[in-house]
Amino acid sequence: MTVIITDRRQALSDLFDFEDLGDRFRAPPRPTALARLFGGQVVAQALAACQRTVEGRNANSCHAYFVRAGDPAMPIDFTVERDTDGRSFSARRVVARQAERPILTMSASFQVPEGGPSHHFPMPVVPPPDQIVPESELVFAVADRLPPRHRPFWLNDMGFDFRVVDATDPFAHAPVAGRRYVWLKLRHRIGDDPAEHQRLFAYASDLYMMHTGLLPFGLGWADARLQDASLDHAIWFHDPFRIDDWLLYALDSPAAGHARSLGRGLVFTEAGRLVATAAQEGLIRMPPGWQPGD
């Protein structure tokens, strides 16, 4: 089944259309065919709630834990604690709840713009995005084979253009190194507010991290036997960027085991500037007795 959203720009904007209740923000329900909320959505909304309580400072990091699965048919309440507002940094904590039950906790830090020396890793050498097939075309080519639980998400236009370098079969493939490169950008242009670009990257950053940890097992993300879920998620923002320009998400997975996979991602502008780093641990659980290559 194909899900079509006619105005994806408005749909993304509506995610941050909160009811302001004084350091508590309510996001109305946005029912979908998904069985649970997309983790990147809740991370982005939690960051947005913290941003609403800070002026003149951009986020330099956020660290989130997924406590339980969220329900797309229920509103989300974000309660922000203003821990500190120092001369250079502000610290915030936020709990996202549905029906008084926490679904995510986050700590976030904000910094006054400041100069100083800098350095960063060089950008990997990969083909440019115009030489890579959009991921949406690859997914729609196998739409009839996708497990029912994946169809509402992957057959829906998220509003982003994703292009995976050396894409692998989503069901099964030969084991390869736990490394992946993904070009991404928002399909439409937005304004110049750095906070908006940060939270929209937070939304997109939850994709592909766990997929990278599956590569050494030859396991595809669309394998119907796989039970997966994000456990925690962290982002460090190094420099301003535009989410509506191409960004390279250079992902690797240093380790996986005990039904968990660790992923890391370096985010570069098309010009080669490192602007963010992300990390995530996720659940990757297969049936008892499963072995790589099954």
C-alpha positions as CSV (number, residue, x, y, z in Angstrom):
1,M,0.0,0.0,0.0
2,T,1.4,3.4,-1.0
3,V,0.9,6.3,1.4
4,I,0.9,9.7,-0.2
5,I,1.2,13.1,1.6
6,T,0.4,15.9,-0.7
7,D,2.1,18.7,1.3
8,R,5.1,17.2,3.1
9,R,6.5,20.6,3.9
10,Q,3.4,21.4,5.9
11,A,3.4,18.0,7.6
12,L,7.0,18.5,8.8
13,S,6.3,22.0,10.0
14,D,3.2,20.8,11.9
15,L,5.4,18.5,14.0
16,F,6.7,21.6,15.8
17,D,3.3,23.4,16.1
18,F,3.1,23.0,19.9
19,E,0.6,24.2,22.4
20,D,2.7,26.3,24.8
21,L,1.7,25.6,28.4
22,G,4.7,27.3,30.1
23,D,7.8,25.1,29.8
24,R,5.4,22.3,28.9
25,F,4.6,21.8,25.3
26,R,1.9,19.6,23.8
27,A,2.2,18.1,20.3
28,P,-1.2,17.0,19.0
29,P,-1.6,13.5,17.7
30,R,-0.9,12.8,14.0
31,P,-2.3,9.4,13.4
32,T,-0.6,7.3,10.8
33,A,-0.5,3.7,9.8
34,L,2.6,3.2,11.8
35,A,2.5,0.9,14.8
36,R,4.8,3.2,16.8
37,L,6.2,6.7,16.6
38,F,9.3,7.2,14.5
39,G,12.1,7.8,16.9
40,G,13.6,10.7,14.9
41,Q,10.3,12.5,15.2
42,V,10.3,12.4,19.0
43,V,14.0,13.4,19.2
44,A,13.4,16.3,16.9
45,Q,10.3,17.4,18.9
46,A,12.1,17.1,22.2
47,L,15.0,19.2,20.9
48,A,12.4,21.8,19.6
49,A,10.8,22.0,23.0
50,C,14.2,22.7,24.6
51,Q,14.9,25.3,21.9
52,R,11.7,27.2,22.8
53,T,13.2,27.9,26.3
54,V,16.5,29.3,25.1
55,E,17.3,32.6,23.4
56,G,20.4,33.7,21.5
57,R,22.1,30.3,21.8
58,N,22.1,27.3,19.4
59,A,22.2,23.7,20.5
60,N,25.7,22.2,20.7
61,S,24.5,18.7,21.8
62,C,21.6,16.6,22.8
63,H,21.4,13.1,24.3
64,A,18.2,11.1,24.3
65,Y,17.0,7.8,25.6
66,F,14.0,6.0,24.2
67,V,12.1,4.7,27.2
68,R,9.1,3.0,25.5
69,A,7.4,3.0,22.1
70,G,5.2,6.0,21.4
71,D,1.7,5.8,20.0
72,P,1.0,7.9,16.9
73,A,-2.6,8.4,17.8
74,M,-1.9,10.1,21.2
75,P,-0.6,13.6,22.0
76,I,2.9,14.0,23.4
77,D,3.6,16.3,26.4
78,F,7.2,17.7,26.6
79,T,8.1,19.0,30.0
80,V,11.3,21.1,30.0
81,E,13.5,21.7,33.1
82,R,15.8,24.7,32.9
83,D,18.8,23.4,34.7
84,T,21.3,26.3,34.1
85,D,21.7,29.5,32.2
86,G,25.3,30.4,32.5
87,R,27.3,33.1,30.7
88,S,28.2,30.8,27.8
89,F,26.0,27.6,28.1
90,S,22.5,26.7,28.9
91,A,21.4,23.2,30.0
92,R,18.0,21.7,29.6
93,R,16.3,18.4,30.4
94,V,13.0,17.3,28.8
95,V,10.7,14.3,29.3
96,A,8.3,13.3,26.6
97,R,5.2,11.6,27.9
98,Q,2.0,10.1,26.6
99,A,-0.8,9.4,29.1
100,E,1.7,10.4,31.9
101,R,4.1,7.6,30.9
102,P,7.5,8.7,29.7
103,I,8.5,7.7,26.2
104,L,11.7,9.6,25.8
105,T,14.1,11.6,28.0
106,M,16.7,14.1,26.7
107,S,19.4,16.4,28.0
108,A,20.5,19.3,25.7
109,S,23.2,21.9,25.8
110,F,23.1,25.4,24.2
111,Q,26.1,27.7,23.7
112,V,26.5,31.4,22.9
113,P,28.3,31.8,19.5
114,E,32.0,31.8,20.2
115,G,35.2,31.7,18.1
116,G,38.4,29.8,18.5
117,P,40.7,27.3,16.7
118,S,39.2,24.4,15.0
119,H,40.0,21.1,13.2
120,H,38.1,18.2,11.9
121,F,38.4,14.9,10.0
122,P,38.5,15.1,6.2
123,M,35.4,14.2,4.3
124,P,35.5,10.7,2.7
125,V,35.8,10.6,-1.1
126,V,32.5,9.3,-2.4
127,P,30.5,9.8,-5.6
128,P,28.4,13.0,-5.6
129,P,24.6,12.7,-5.0
130,D,23.7,13.4,-8.6
131,Q,25.4,10.1,-9.5
132,I,23.4,8.0,-7.1
133,V,19.9,6.6,-7.4
134,P,17.4,8.1,-4.8
135,E,16.6,5.6,-2.1
136,S,12.9,6.0,-2.7
137,E,13.3,4.5,-6.2
138,L,15.1,1.4,-4.8
139,V,12.5,1.0,-2.0
140,F,9.5,1.3,-4.4
141,A,11.1,-1.3,-6.6
142,V,10.7,-3.9,-3.8
143,A,7.5,-2.5,-2.3
144,D,5.5,-5.7,-2.7
145,R,8.2,-7.7,-0.8
146,L,8.4,-5.4,2.2
147,P,7.0,-6.8,5.5
148,P,3.6,-5.1,6.3
149,R,5.1,-3.3,9.3
150,H,7.6,-1.5,7.1
151,R,5.3,-0.3,4.3
152,P,3.6,2.7,6.0
153,F,7.0,4.2,6.8
154,W,9.1,3.4,3.8
155,L,6.4,4.0,1.2
156,N,5.6,7.4,2.6
157,D,7.4,10.5,1.4
158,M,9.3,11.7,4.5
159,G,10.2,15.0,2.8
160,F,13.9,14.2,2.5
161,D,15.9,13.0,-0.4
162,F,18.2,10.1,0.7
163,R,20.8,8.6,-1.6
164,V,22.8,5.6,-0.3
165,V,26.3,5.0,-1.8
166,D,26.7,1.3,-2.7
167,A,23.3,0.4,-1.5
168,T,22.8,-3.3,-0.4
169,D,19.8,-5.5,-0.7
170,P,17.3,-4.6,2.0
171,F,16.5,-8.3,2.6
172,A,19.8,-10.2,2.6
173,H,23.3,-9.7,1.1
174,A,26.9,-10.8,1.5
175,P,28.5,-9.7,4.8
176,V,30.4,-6.4,4.2
177,A,32.2,-3.9,6.5
178,G,30.0,-1.9,8.9
179,R,30.4,1.3,7.0
180,R,27.9,3.3,4.9
181,Y,27.6,6.7,3.2
182,V,24.3,8.4,2.7
183,W,23.7,11.8,1.0
184,L,20.6,13.5,2.4
185,K,18.8,16.8,2.2
186,L,15.3,18.3,2.8
187,R,13.4,18.4,-0.5
188,H,12.1,22.0,0.0
189,R,13.9,25.2,1.0
190,I,13.3,26.7,4.4
191,G,14.4,29.9,6.2
192,D,17.7,30.7,7.9
193,D,16.9,29.9,11.5
194,P,19.7,27.5,12.6
195,A,17.4,25.9,15.2
196,E,15.1,24.7,12.5
197,H,17.9,23.2,10.5
198,Q,19.2,21.4,13.6
199,R,15.9,19.9,14.6
200,L,15.1,18.7,11.0
201,F,18.5,17.0,10.9
202,A,17.7,15.4,14.2
203,Y,14.5,14.0,12.6
204,A,16.5,12.5,9.7
205,S,19.5,11.3,11.7
206,D,17.6,8.3,13.2
207,L,17.6,6.6,9.8
208,Y,20.4,4.3,8.5
209,M,22.4,4.2,11.8
210,M,21.2,0.8,12.8
211,H,21.2,-0.4,9.2
212,T,25.0,0.1,9.2
213,G,25.4,-2.3,12.2
214,L,23.6,-5.0,10.2
215,L,26.0,-5.0,7.3
216,P,28.6,-7.3,8.8
217,F,25.9,-10.0,9.4
218,G,24.6,-9.9,5.8
219,L,21.3,-9.0,7.4
220,G,18.9,-6.6,5.5
221,W,16.8,-4.1,7.4
222,A,13.7,-5.4,5.7
223,D,14.2,-9.0,7.0
224,A,10.8,-9.8,8.5
225,R,12.4,-11.8,11.3
226,L,14.4,-8.8,12.6
227,Q,13.2,-7.0,15.8
228,D,14.7,-3.6,15.9
229,A,14.3,-0.4,17.9
230,S,16.4,2.7,18.8
231,L,17.6,2.6,22.4
232,D,19.4,6.0,22.7
233,H,20.5,8.8,20.3
234,A,23.0,11.6,20.6
235,I,24.0,14.5,18.4
236,W,26.8,17.0,18.7
237,F,26.5,20.1,16.5
238,H,29.9,21.6,15.5
239,D,29.0,24.3,13.0
240,P,25.9,25.8,11.4
241,F,24.6,24.0,8.3
242,R,21.6,23.9,6.0
243,I,19.4,20.8,6.0
244,D,18.1,21.9,2.6
245,D,21.6,21.5,1.0
246,W,23.2,18.2,0.5
247,L,24.9,16.6,3.6
248,L,27.0,13.5,3.6
249,Y,26.2,11.1,6.5
250,A,29.3,9.0,6.9
251,L,28.3,6.1,9.1
252,D,30.1,3.2,10.8
253,S,29.4,0.6,13.4
254,P,32.3,0.0,15.7
255,A,30.6,-3.0,17.5
256,A,27.5,-5.1,17.8
257,G,26.6,-7.9,20.2
258,H,24.2,-8.9,22.9
259,A,21.3,-7.9,20.6
260,R,22.6,-4.3,20.4
261,S,24.4,-2.4,17.7
262,L,26.4,0.8,18.1
263,G,26.4,3.3,15.2
264,R,28.2,6.5,14.6
265,G,27.8,9.2,12.0
266,L,29.9,12.2,10.8
267,V,28.0,14.8,8.9
268,F,29.7,16.8,6.2
269,T,28.6,19.6,3.9
270,E,29.1,19.0,0.2
271,A,32.1,21.4,0.5
272,G,33.7,19.0,3.0
273,R,33.1,20.8,6.3
274,L,32.3,18.6,9.3
275,V,29.2,20.1,10.9
276,A,27.8,17.4,13.3
277,T,28.4,14.0,14.8
278,A,25.7,11.5,15.8
279,A,25.8,8.2,17.7
280,Q,23.1,5.6,18.5
281,E,22.7,2.3,20.1
282,G,19.9,0.1,18.8
283,L,18.2,-3.2,19.5
284,I,18.8,-5.8,16.8
285,R,17.2,-9.1,17.8
286,M,16.8,-12.2,15.7
287,P,15.1,-15.5,16.5
288,P,17.0,-18.0,18.8
289,G,19.4,-20.1,16.8
290,W,19.8,-17.6,13.9
291,Q,23.2,-17.5,12.3
292,P,24.7,-15.0,9.8
293,G,23.8,-16.2,6.3
294,D,20.5,-17.9,7.4
